[in-house]
Amino acid sequence: MSELPLSGFMIGVTAARRAEEQIALLERRGASVVHAPALSVDPNRIDEPALRAATEEVLDQPVDIFVATTGIGLKSWFTAAERWGLLDDLTAHLGGAEILARGPKSVGALRRFGLRELWAPESEEFEDVLAHLRGRDLRGRRIVVQEHGQSLSLAAHALRRLGAEVTTVAVYRVEGAADPEPMFGLIEAVAERRVHAVTFTAAPAIAAMMEAAGTTGHRDEVVGAFQADVVASCVGPVTAAAFEMWGVPSIHPERSRLAAMVKQLEVELPSRAAGTTLEVAGHTLLLHGDLGDRGVLLDGVEVRLSPAPYAVLQALLVNPGTVVSRRDLLAALPSGTAGSEHAVEMAVARLRAALGTRCIQTVVKRGYRLAVAP
């Protein structure tokens, strides 16, 4: 019988909701799992009096634009409104507005209650919803934004500066795990490279892990491990975006689904264990865990890279040959690196000095790519 694809790999799971399903998917493929919930098992606690007051405020005046950000938040809000006898009034009131949805889950929740979105970004990112709104004349327009577990007060303020009247509806607030000990244990395992990957299914889980790492004094080690050896596996682009501020490269599947995330790990982890070999500008480049931290082989000769050039190389290797923007490379640089495109240019220059000037190609006005063989 052939070996299971994830045999020999240790994977950390930070989910609280649907954790059993995810753990079963991983273990059926041979992985050993460390479960360390980052958030509460029931993280979405609703302050009913505050939510009802916000609902009545929404109903008090006409709504021009309604922004739905999460499926679970929308369902929780409308379910609460049904208990209060306000559901029909609320859906009729919002149904007269222009409805924008952040992604497919909020679209599904809207349609379940008889509402239909006019527009949703392909990226599923709230920032693109904001960009869509910023390009319009919002003076005198009343916008209602359903929050997604974390405050969107800054986004609301930005829209108000454009002349809009903005009401945010805080359906719930995300709470951390009741017992932090499993997370502390996972943080130590990441810092010591005892796990091969960690999965994340919500952006607040990343924030919670980094906050916990800071309290134990391991944040720099955790960031360094994710930048070099431990795979940060996210369920989708919205979750992955939360790693950008830490300069951590992450992977996510095209479809934001648990099974797709696990399937991606089936490919990613064995390929990393085997080492990555590429033909780059006439040279053979090999990355392998046995070479240690920031080590690569160039035509059979070991080359040691400093943190910033190595971070750039890792970002370019996610999809070899694909152009990576300066902005994304800046986000991949280690914490403490000067936050400007000049820092990216310096890191690229040092990487070229180590691997050869032709190995990294500049794509004018777009970024950089590895000069891989077709």
C-alpha positions in Angstrom: 0.0 0.0 0.0 1.4 3.4 -1.0 2.3 5.9 1.7 -0.3 8.6 2.5 0.6 12.0 1.0 1.0 13.8 4.4 2.7 10.9 6.3 5.6 12.2 8.4 4.3 15.8 8.5 3.2 17.6 11.6 0.5 20.3 11.0 -0.9 22.8 13.4 -4.6 23.6 13.2 -5.8 27.0 14.7 -9.5 26.7 13.9 -12.1 26.4 16.5 -15.2 26.1 14.3 -15.2 22.9 12.1 -11.9 21.9 13.6 -12.9 18.2 13.8 -13.7 18.2 10.1 -10.3 19.7 9.2 -8.3 17.5 11.6 -10.1 14.4 10.1 -9.2 15.5 6.6 -5.5 15.9 7.5 -5.2 12.7 9.5 -6.9 10.6 6.8 -4.0 11.8 4.6 -1.4 10.7 7.2 -0.6 13.9 8.9 0.0 14.3 12.7 -2.0 17.2 14.0 -1.5 19.7 16.8 -4.8 21.4 17.6 -4.4 24.9 19.2 -7.6 27.0 18.8 -6.8 30.7 18.3 -10.3 31.8 18.9 -13.2 30.9 21.2 -15.2 27.8 20.2 -18.1 30.3 20.1 -16.2 33.4 19.1 -19.1 35.3 17.7 -20.8 36.6 20.8 -23.7 38.9 20.1 -24.6 41.8 22.3 -28.4 41.7 21.6 -29.4 45.0 23.1 -26.6 46.8 21.2 -27.5 45.0 18.0 -31.2 45.7 18.3 -30.4 49.4 18.9 -28.2 49.4 15.7 -31.0 47.7 13.8 -33.5 50.3 14.8 -31.0 53.0 13.8 -30.7 51.4 10.4 -34.5 51.3 10.0 -34.9 54.9 11.1 -33.7 56.4 7.8 -33.5 55.3 4.1 -30.4 53.3 3.1 -28.7 54.1 -0.2 -25.9 51.5 0.0 -25.7 48.3 2.1 -22.4 46.4 2.4 -22.5 42.8 3.5 -19.2 41.5 4.7 -19.7 37.9 6.1 -22.2 35.2 5.7 -22.2 34.2 9.4 -22.6 37.8 10.5 -25.4 38.5 8.1 -27.3 35.3 9.1 -26.8 36.1 12.8 -28.1 39.6 12.3 -31.2 38.5 10.4 -31.9 35.6 12.7 -31.8 38.0 15.7 -34.1 40.4 13.8 -36.5 37.5 13.2 -36.7 36.9 17.0 -37.5 40.6 17.5 -40.2 40.5 14.8 -38.2 42.9 12.7 -37.0 40.6 9.9 -39.5 41.6 7.3 -39.0 45.3 8.0 -35.3 44.9 7.8 -35.1 43.0 4.6 -37.6 45.2 2.9 -35.6 48.3 4.1 -32.3 47.0 2.9 -33.8 45.6 -0.3 -34.4 49.1 -1.5 -30.7 49.9 -1.3 -27.8 49.1 -3.6 -26.3 46.0 -2.1 -22.5 45.2 -2.2 -21.2 41.9 -1.0 -17.6 41.1 0.0 -17.7 37.5 -1.2 -19.7 34.3 -2.0 -20.6 33.5 1.6 -22.2 36.9 2.1 -23.9 36.5 -1.3 -25.3 33.2 -0.2 -26.6 34.7 3.0 -28.2 37.6 1.2 -30.0 35.4 -1.2 -31.2 33.1 1.5 -33.2 36.0 2.9 -34.5 37.2 -0.5 -31.9 39.9 -1.1 -29.6 40.2 -4.1 -26.3 41.9 -4.4 -25.6 44.3 -7.3 -21.8 43.9 -7.1 -19.1 41.8 -5.4 -15.3 41.8 -6.0 -13.6 38.8 -7.5 -10.9 39.1 -4.8 -13.3 38.6 -1.9 -11.4 41.4 -0.1 -13.1 44.2 1.8 -10.4 46.6 0.6 -11.7 46.2 -2.9 -15.2 47.0 -1.8 -13.8 50.2 -0.3 -11.9 51.0 -3.5 -15.2 50.5 -5.5 -16.9 53.0 -3.2 -14.0 55.5 -3.2 -14.3 55.9 -6.9 -17.8 57.2 -6.7 -19.5 60.4 -5.5 -20.7 59.6 -2.0 -21.8 63.0 -0.9 -25.1 62.7 1.0 -25.3 59.0 0.6 -26.2 56.8 3.5 -24.1 53.7 3.8 -24.8 50.8 6.2 -21.8 48.4 6.7 -22.2 45.1 8.4 -19.0 44.5 10.4 -17.2 41.1 10.3 -16.1 40.5 13.9 -13.5 43.3 14.0 -14.3 47.0 14.0 -14.5 48.8 10.7 -14.5 52.2 12.3 -11.5 53.3 10.2 -13.1 52.3 7.0 -16.3 54.1 8.1 -14.3 57.2 8.9 -12.6 57.1 5.4 -16.1 56.9 3.8 -17.3 59.8 5.9 -14.4 61.9 4.6 -15.9 61.4 1.1 -19.2 62.9 2.2 -21.1 59.7 3.1 -23.2 59.1 6.2 -22.1 55.8 7.5 -23.7 53.4 10.0 -21.7 50.3 11.1 -23.6 47.3 12.5 -21.5 45.3 14.9 -23.2 41.9 14.8 -20.6 40.2 16.9 -17.0 40.5 18.2 -14.4 37.8 17.9 -13.1 36.5 21.2 -9.9 34.6 21.9 -9.7 31.0 23.1 -10.7 30.4 26.7 -7.6 28.3 27.3 -4.4 29.8 25.7 -2.1 26.9 26.7 -2.5 24.9 23.4 -1.7 28.1 21.4 1.4 28.8 23.5 2.5 25.2 22.8 2.0 25.6 19.1 3.9 28.9 19.1 6.9 27.2 20.7 6.6 24.3 18.1 6.6 26.8 15.2 9.5 28.8 16.7 11.5 25.6 17.1 10.5 24.3 13.6 8.8 21.2 15.1 5.8 21.6 12.8 5.8 21.7 9.0 2.7 23.9 8.5 0.0 25.7 10.3 -3.5 26.2 8.9 -5.6 29.3 9.3 -9.3 29.7 8.4 -9.9 33.2 9.7 -7.9 36.4 9.7 -8.6 37.1 13.4 -6.9 33.7 14.2 -3.6 35.1 12.7 -3.9 38.3 14.8 -4.6 36.2 17.9 -1.6 33.9 17.3 0.7 36.9 16.7 -0.6 38.6 19.8 0.0 35.4 21.9 3.5 35.1 20.4 4.3 38.6 21.4 3.2 37.9 25.0 5.6 34.9 25.2 8.5 36.8 23.6 8.5 34.5 20.6 7.0 36.7 17.9 10.3 37.3 16.0 11.1 33.5 16.0 7.6 32.7 14.8 7.8 35.3 12.0 11.2 33.9 11.0 10.0 30.3 11.0 7.1 31.2 8.7 9.4 33.1 6.4 11.8 30.2 6.1 10.6 26.8 7.0 7.0 26.5 8.3 4.2 26.8 5.7 1.5 29.3 6.6 -1.6 27.7 4.9 -4.7 29.9 4.7 -8.2 29.0 3.5 -8.4 32.0 1.1 -7.1 35.4 0.2 -8.9 37.3 2.9 -7.3 35.2 5.6 -3.9 35.3 3.8 -4.0 39.1 3.7 -3.7 39.2 7.4 -0.1 37.9 7.1 1.1 40.8 4.9 1.8 43.2 7.8 4.1 40.6 9.3 6.0 40.0 6.0 5.0 36.3 6.1 4.5 34.5 2.8 1.5 32.3 2.8 -0.3 29.9 0.5 -4.0 29.6 -0.2 -6.1 27.6 -2.7 -8.0 29.1 -5.6 -11.3 28.1 -4.0 -11.7 29.1 -0.3 -12.7 25.7 1.0 -11.2 23.4 3.7 -10.8 20.5 1.3 -9.0 22.6 -1.2 -6.6 23.9 1.5 -5.8 20.4 2.6 -5.3 19.3 -1.0 -2.9 22.1 -1.6 -0.8 21.0 1.4 -0.7 17.4 0.0 1.3 18.9 -2.9 3.2 21.7 -1.1 4.7 19.8 1.8 6.1 16.8 0.0 7.6 19.0 -2.7 9.3 21.2 0.0 10.6 18.1 1.7 12.0 16.8 -1.5 13.7 20.1 -2.2 12.9 22.6 -4.9 15.1 22.4 -8.0 14.8 25.0 -10.8 16.7 25.9 -13.9 17.3 29.6 -13.5 19.1 31.6 -16.2 21.3 28.6 -17.1 22.0 27.7 -13.5 20.6 24.9 -11.3 19.1 26.2 -8.1 18.2 23.9 -5.2 16.5 24.7 -2.0 16.3 21.9 0.6 15.6 21.9 4.4 18.9 20.0 5.0 20.8 23.1 3.9 19.7 24.8 7.1 18.3 28.3 7.5 18.6 30.5 4.4 20.9 28.0 2.5 20.6 27.2 -1.2 22.7 25.3 -3.7 23.7 27.1 -7.0 25.2 24.6 -9.5 26.1 22.4 -6.5 27.8 25.1 -4.5 26.2 26.2 -1.2 25.2 29.9 -1.0 24.2 31.5 2.3 21.7 34.4 2.0 20.9 37.1 4.5 17.3 37.4 5.7 16.0 40.0 3.2 17.3 38.4 0.0 16.2 35.0 1.2 12.7 36.4 1.9 12.6 37.8 -1.7 13.7 34.5 -3.1 11.0 32.7 -1.1 8.3 35.1 -2.5 9.5 34.6 -6.0 9.5 30.8 -5.6 5.8 30.6 -4.6 4.9 30.6 -8.3 8.3 30.5 -10.2 8.3 32.7 -13.2 5.3 34.7 -12.1 5.8 38.5 -11.6 5.7 39.6 -8.0 5.1 43.2 -7.3 7.3 45.4 -5.3 4.5 45.9 -2.8 4.2 42.1 -2.3 7.9 41.8 -2.0 8.0 44.6 0.6 5.3 42.7 2.6 7.5 39.6 2.5 10.6 41.3 3.9 11.5 40.4 7.5 10.1 42.6 10.3 12.4 45.4 11.1 13.4 46.0 7.5 13.0 49.6 6.3 9.4 49.9 4.9 10.1 51.3 1.5 10.5 50.1 -2.1 14.2 51.0 -1.8 14.5 48.1 0.7 13.1 45.8 -1.9 15.6 47.1 -4.5 18.5 46.5 -2.1 17.3 43.0 -1.3 16.9 42.2 -5.0 20.4 43.6 -5.7 21.9 41.4 -3.0 20.1 38.4 -4.3 21.4 39.0 -7.8 24.9 39.4 -6.3 24.6 36.0 -4.7 22.9 34.1 -7.5 23.9 36.0 -10.7 22.5 39.2 -12.2 20.4 37.3 -14.8 18.6 35.1 -12.3 16.1 37.8 -11.3 14.4 39.7 -14.1 12.9 43.2 -13.7 9.5 43.6 -15.3 9.0 47.3 -15.9 6.2 48.9 -13.8 5.2 45.5 -12.5 7.9 44.0 -10.3 10.3 41.0 -10.5 10.3 37.4 -11.5 12.7 34.4 -11.5 14.2 33.7 -14.9 13.1 30.1 -14.9 13.5 27.8 -17.8 10.2 27.3 -19.8 
